[in-house]
Each structure stands twice: as C-alpha cells, then as structure tokens.
Amino acid sequence: MALSRRTFLTFTAGSAAILALTSCGLVGGPEASSGDKTIKVIVTESAPSQEPTKIAQKLLAEKGWTLEATYVTDIVQPNHVVSNGEYDANFFQHGAYLEQFKKDQNVDVEPAFYMYSSPAGVYSKKYDDIKDLPNGATIALPVDTANNGRALALLDRAGLLKVTEGKSVIHLSQNDILENPKNFKFVEVDQQSLSKTLPDVDAGFLFARLGAEIGLTPKDALLFEKEEEALPYINIIAAKPGFMDTEKVKALEEAYHSDEVREWYASYLDGALGTPWDRDLEADFATWNK
C-alpha cells in the first residue's frame, strides 16, 4: 500500500528511539520473558487502521493484555522494524504490497490475517461511461509496483487495451501493454494523490476509500474490480518471524476480528470497506502470488 507518502521515520538507530517514544508514551525494549502480555504494533495514521486498533486496545486490556500502538505515516519502515523484531506486527498494507516489498527489501514478514478489503476502480470527473473516453485520453495510475497494473487489467477486461495474457495483476505494468487502440496516455501518481489529481486527467484509478472521501462510490466508477480481482489488495496484519506460533497472535486476531471492529467498518464510509475475515488467506495468496 504504497509509494511515497511523507516519510516519518529514518531507518537508523535513532529511529528506534523515536518509534519507542511515540508509541503512546511507552518506551519499547527487548521482548519480555515468558508470561509477557504486551503486544507491539506499528500502524498507519489512517482511520481504517487506527480506529480498529483503538478498539482492539480496549478489548485486549479487558483480558489482561497491553497493546502498544505506534502510529506513523511512513510505509517503508513498518516492515523493517517488524522484520528485525522491534515490533510484533504492523497494520498498513495489503498482501500485494507486502509480497513486493519482501522481494525488493529482503525482509522477513509474514501475512497474519485479513482486516479489510480495498477494492478499486477507474473514475472520471469528465465522463460518465468508459466508452466515452476519447482517443488520447490521459489516465492516472498509481506509481507503486504493487498497484500499477490494476487499472490496466480493468481496461483490458473492458476491451480498451490488450495486456500480457496470464500475468498476475500484481506484476502488470505499462510494459505489458500489447495493444492500445485509443492511444491512451498514462501518468503515474503517488497513490495518496490520486483523488487530488482526478480533476486534471480524463480518468484515474482510485481505491474505494479514497473515492468515498471525495464523495464517490463504487457505483460512480467507470470500471470497478470484482471481488476475486481484488484479492491481492485486502489489507492485512503482518507479523514478525515466529509470531504466528504464539498466544499473542491469537489474542490479537480475536480483538481485531471482534464484533465491535466489524461494526466500525460497517459504519465507516457507508460500509465501503468489507471485512472478509472468513476467507482463507493462505489459499487466496496462492491464487495470485506467483
């Protein structure tokens, strides 16, 4: 999820101190010995991650656990500090971003469980139908590798482009465009700026969350992903090596998958973000992570 939002942390010894000090006033340290009831998570500063974390903190506290949450805007260091064991888990990314990051950065971070779906589509402030896009139309794409091909896949499905057949959407890029009969022009934009640039282009790719924040719903999209097309883009909790074998992950999942958290997502942006908690994460990953 992806790339370049304002960097909040610099990956140095000093950053570890910054992270610890901003962690709700709690200074982090080595993993406690047996009986440790503290779980440390690093979470993006956005409502769909931050608010459920606050709910989880309260629920865990009722059962004797302490959930220490550090809130950041950076989307690079959260995987590094989980991989090196400074934090137990993070909450900021979808599966496709994690898998690409692991390849690029050589970190050891495991997908733990699903949190919320993040479908997306192609929207326009100028045209009401995808067929109305003119020759030479300019279309905005997210710049990051994990999301770059999503709009291309939708345009291919609509018959407006032809891209490399059989290639996973997470690996698609403009290099895979084989036919572009309407001579569309593509501009790559930081994903968090896509909603701001939409008025300046003929059409643009938007996550459902970003669309909802500017008053657009999936029904307003010219093209929108089907559930199976968006499997790589379900947001997840990701964990450090070995965390999946602990009691902590069970407690954490129970809190995040509580009725209270589900109700929060149902009330947020008119339920634009689903909670696919019954899906088999491992089986889903196998369908697209290849």
N, C-alpha and C positions, 0 to 999 in steps of 0.2 A: 504494500500500500504505500505510497510511493511518491520525480523524486525530486523535487527538492524543496522541502519545506524549510522554514527557518531553523538553522542548526542551533540547538540549545546546549549541547554538550560537546566537548572536545575529548577525544579518547586518549587521555593521559592519566597519570597517577592523580593529578589534581582533580580530574573529573569525577573520580570515585568519591572524593570528599564532597564535591558539590552535590552529587546524587544523594549521598547519605544525608547531608544536611537539609536537602529539600524534601526528604521523604517524610513529610508530615511532622517534621521536627525530630525525627528519630535517626540516630546515627547508627549505620549498619556496621556489622563486624563479621567475623568468621561464623560459619554455620555452628549453631549451638550443638551441644552433645545430645545424647538420647533424651527423649522427652520434650524436645523443642516444639513449641506450639506457635511459632512465628513463621508466617509465610511472607516473602518479599516479592512484590510485583512492580514492574515498571510499565506505565500506562500512558497512552497518548492523551493529550488535553483536548478531547472532543467528547461531546455529550454521550454518544453511543458506547463509549468505553469508560468514561469517567463516572457517569451516574450509576450504571450497574455495579461498578466497583465499590462505590459508596454503600450501596445496598448490601453487597456481599460482605463488606466490613462489619456491618451491624449484625448480620446473621451469624457470621463466624464468631463474633465476640460473645454472642449468647451461648455459644457452645465451647467457650474457653480458648478460642484461637485469636491470635492477633494478625491481622492482615495489614502489613506495612505497604503503602502505595506511594510511589514516586510518580508525579505527573510531569510529562515533558512534551515538547513539540518535535523533538528530533525523531527521525525514523531510521536512523542508522545504528546508533549506539545501543538501543534496546536489545538488539540481537547479540551484540558483542558482550554486553555485561551479563546476559543470561548464559551465553556460551561459556564464559570464564567463571561462572558460579557466583558472581556478586549478587545476582537476583535469581529467584526460583523460576519465575515465569514473566512473560510480557503479554500485553494486550494492545495491539495496534495494527495488525497486519492480516492479510488474507493468505491462504495457502500458496497461491502462485508467487506472491512476493517473497514469502519465506523460502520456497524452494530455489528461486532465482538467486536470492541473497546468499544462500548456503553455497551455491556453486561459485558465485563471484567472490565471496569473502572468506570461504573455508571456515565457517563456524559450525559448531555442533549444537543445534537447537532442534527440538522435536515438536511436531504438532501434537497438542494435548487433547483439545476438544473444541467443538464448534461453539460460536457465540451468536453471530447474526449474519444474515445474508446481505449481500451488497450487489444486487443486480444493477445493470446499467443499460443505457440506450443512446441513440443518436437523436438529438433535439435541434430545433431551429426556432429562432425568433422571427424568421422571414418567410418560411414556407410551411404549409400545413400537411403536405404529403411528400413522401420521399421521392416520388416520381416527378415532382416539380423542381427538384434541384437542377439548375441549368448546367450546360456544358461549362467546364472550367470552374465549377463551384469550389470554394475553399472550405475544407472540413478540418476541424481541430481534433487532434488525437492527444492522449496522454503521452508524455515523453518517456516514462519509465518502461523498461523492457517487459515487465510482467503484464502491464495493461495495454501496451501499444497496439496489439493486434485485435483487440476486442471489436472496435468499430469496423475494422477491415473484414472481420468474419461476418458481421451483420450485413455489411454492404454486399459481400459475396452471396450470402443467403438470399438477399433481395434481387440478385441478378445484375447488380450495378458494377460489380468488379468480379474478376476471377483471380483467386489466390491459390497458392500451392495446395494441392489436394492432400488430405490425410495428415496435415501438420497440426499439432496441438495448438490451440489458440494462444497459449501462453508463450509460444515461440514465434508466432506470426509477427512480421514487420513489413514495412514498405518494400523491402527487398523481395517479398513473396508475391507482390502484385504481378500477375502474368498478363492480365488484360484490364484496361481502364478506358472503356469506350467513350465515356463522357469527359475524359481528361480532368478528373477531379484533382485538385491541388491539396496537399495535406501539410498542415503546420502542427508542430509538436509543442505542447504546452505543459507546464507543471500541472499535475492533476488537481491541486487545490486552487488553481487559477482558471480552470475550465469554465466555471459558471460566469466568471467576470469577463471572459473573452467571447462568450457566446454571441452577444450582440454585434461583434465585429467580424464574424465569419458567417458563411451561409448555413452551416450546420456544425454541430460539435458533439463530442462524446461526453456524457455526464453520468456519474453514479447517481442512483436513485436518491441517496441522501443529499447530495449537492443540488440536485434538481428540486427536491422538496424545499430546500432552504430559500430558493428564489421563486417559489410558487408553482413549480411544475410537477406533475405526477406522471407515472408510467403511461397513462392514457394520452398524455400530451406528446409522447415520443414518436418520432417518425419510424423508428425501429427500436425494438426492445428485446433484451435477452430472455430466452426461455429458461426455466429452472435448471435443466440439465446443462445448458450452455454456460451457466454462471457458477457451476460447482467449484472451479478453482478460486473463486472470488468470495467465498464465505469467510468471514472474519473469524479468527481463531485465538485461543490461548495457546501460546507456545512455551515450552519448558526446557530447563537445563538437562543435561545428561543425568540419567538416574532418577529424576524427579517422578517419572511415571510409575515407579515401583514403591512410592511412599504413601503414607496415610494422608500427607498434606494434599496431594493432588485429588484424592477422593473428597476431602473436605472442601477444597476449592471449587471443584466441579459442582458439588451439591449446592453450594451457596450461589454460584453464578447461574446455575440452572434451576433456581427456585421459582416458585410462582410469582413472587414479588418482582423478580427481574423480568420474567416473561410479561407481566402486566405493564412494566415500564416501557418495554419495547412496543407493546400494542398501542400505547398511548402516545408514543413519540412519532411525530410527522405522519399522523394518521395510519400508523402501522406499516410504513413503507419498508421497514427492515424486519424481515421474518426471523424466527428462531427455529432453525432446522435441527434441533437437538436430538431428534430420533434417528437422524441419518447416520450411516456407518462411515466415519471419517476415513478410516483406513481403506475401505473399499472404494470410496469416492476418489481418493488420491490416486489409486491405481488406474482409474479410468483416464486421467489426464496428465499425470506426472510421469511422462515417458519421452 
